[in-house]
Amino acid sequence: MTTELPNVADTGRYSISQTAEILGVCRRSVEGYLSKGYLKYHRRRHNGYRFVTG
């Protein structure tokens, strides 16, 4: 995990993998953060995939 703020757009939509890369952690860590409520996510209407906004 990095101590720097990520350089992301406020209106950007990021997949779980993209979020993990930006934060410098593995994908499973991001999934844990989502389940614990540390990160908020939304679901895409057409396929149900989760995404995180900037």
N, C-alpha and C positions, 0 to 999 in steps of 0.2 A: 504494500500500500504506500502511496506517495503522500507527502505532507503538503504538496503544492495544490492549489485550486486547479481543476481541469479547465482547459480552454475549450468550452463548448458553447453552442448557441442556445439562448434561452428558449427558443421555439423549436429546437432540434428534437428529433425522435431517434433514439438509439436502441439497437437490439441488445440483448443480454450479452452477446459476445463483444459488441462494440463498447458497451459499458465497462466490461471487464478489462478490455485493453486500455481504455482511457484511465481507469482507476489503478491499473497496474496489479490486478489480482486475477485469480483464475475464475472461470465461469461459475464453478460451484460455489465460490465465495459470494458472488453476486446473487445467486439463487438463494443463499442463506440470508443475505441482507434483505432480500425481497420478502421472504417468509417471516422474518422477524420485524418487518415494518421500518427498517432503517432507510430503505429506498421505496419510493412510491412508483407504481407502474400502472399502465393502462393496457388494454387489449385491443388488437386490431379487429375490426368488425368482420372482415371477410375471411380471416383464418384463425382468429383467436390467439395469435402469437402475442407475447408480452413485449412492451417497449417502455423505455424510461425517457422522460422528457428532460431537457437541459435545465 
